[in-house]
């Protein structure tokens, strides 16, 4: 992964973890101090490997969080996802 791509991934993920009221690409970019079009173009052009991401998350959960006394809770946000360009839709 190039440094440029890694920077955009970091910006996007950090934006999702902020306390922004609306976590759309424009708000995330503006909050990070970059032009919204930059992040929009990155998300439109970068191919997400959903299966690899799912497998990596499962591996992390298994290796770092699995234990006899541990439980897992998946809390969905209840926000309706629309379109076919948003990650996670």
Buried (B, 14 or more C-beta within 10 A) or exposed (E): EEEEEEBBBEBBEEBEEEEEEEBEBEBBBBBBEBEBEBBBEBBEEEEEEEEEEEEEEEEEEEEEEEEEEEEEEEEEEEEEEEEEEEEEE
